[in-house]
Amino acid sequence: MRPHFAVVLVEAWVFVAAGTLSAQTPKHLNPVIEKLAAGKPFIGFQTGDLSLENARSVARADIDYVYLEMEHGPMDFEGLHRFTVGMIDKAAILKKGNAQPNVAVFARFAPYGREQAQWFVKQALDIGLMGVIFNGIDNREQTLLAVRNMRYPQKRTSKYPDPPGLRGYAPGTALWSWGVSDAEYERRADVWPLNPDGDLLAIMMIETTEGLKNADAIAATPGVGAIFVGAGGDLHQYLGVESNSLEVEQAFQSILKACLAHNVACGITALNGDLIAKRLREGWKMIRTTEAARAQWRASSGGR
């Protein structure tokens, strides 16, 4: 069976099961972008377990996103494919009445921004990711290349032609994961908020003193959807201080200030409920946490 024909069958199944799909489909298939567009934060986990069992568990977890850790682990694209297929939840589609997953799948890969690697972005997006976390972004030039690698070359009639895209077109597996046609995928597979209809999120990680110095320029680059500072592991080493140093927290706040100035979601790790609440009050929109910490936060604050 050809991939595009299989996708049509999936769409037809959803249509029959859920009623008139077009009347129920949200503006964004990416649930994280749906929240960001409404001014809401998004909270999720990191995992290196690419098994089908873990994917099925994560698909029904009380989170907005999962990001797959491939910076320090294997660059396992077969495993990434297996995981994204495992995240397809027909019961959730029936309940929602549309193909928007409850949990968006992102991944972080090994190449640093300074390596200017391009191939892994194409591979990841063609498998069906809804976002890519770019490691060690140091300046605007690296940021711009990351964004361009996520975009298709734009039509002459495009409202958002810049920065010009570099991604080659072969989204067969992504069509299956997203549950859309070729034409619908092409319309949606662009970076938000540069393209308000886009369902891809380009997330830049600032982890070095050079990146810290250029935080404002990075945040100002068209196509950036979020900036993530992680837990400060790399950043504190570049700063030459301990991870719990006041200087590290000052660096975090400097990056947050740049994000807020340019209306870009800013992400950070928070490993207990009180810290989640604190970071949300400060204006952070992307939280990486654990299941226990999220449960603690929800219990103490009543959720978001």
PEPEFEN-V27656 format. One line per field, one symbol per residue. phi: phi as a letter, one per 40 degrees, with the letter a starting at -180 (. if undefined). psi: psi as a letter, one per 30 degrees, with the letter a starting at -180 (. if undefined). A space follows every 10 residues. Layout:
phi=???
psi=???
This chain:
phi=.cdccccdcc cccccccbgc cccbccdbcc cccdccccgb cbbabbabcc ccccdcccdb ccababbccb cbbccbcccc cdccccccbc ccccccgacc ccbcbbabbc ccdccfcbcc cddcccchcb abbccfcbac cccccdcccc bcdccccccb cbcccbccba cdccdcccgb cdcccdccca cccdbdccbb bcbccbbbcc cccbdccccc cdhccabbbg cgdccccccg bccccdcccc cdcccddccc cbfbcbbaca bacccdcccc cchcbbbbab dccccccccc bggc
psi=kkeeeeeeee eeeeeeefaj efffklekfj feeeeefggl lkkalklgjg leeeeeeefg lilflkkkjg efakijfeee eeeeeffjje eeeeeeglgk lfkkkllkle kleffhkfef eeeeeffglg lkjkkhkfle eeeeeeeeff klkklfgkfi fkkklfklji heeeeeefhl leeeeeefil kkgejfflgk kjjkkjflee eeegeeeeff kkfkflkkfa ggeeeeeefg llfgkeeeee eeeeeeeeee eghkkkklkj gleeeeeeee efgkfjkkal eeeeeeeeef fga.
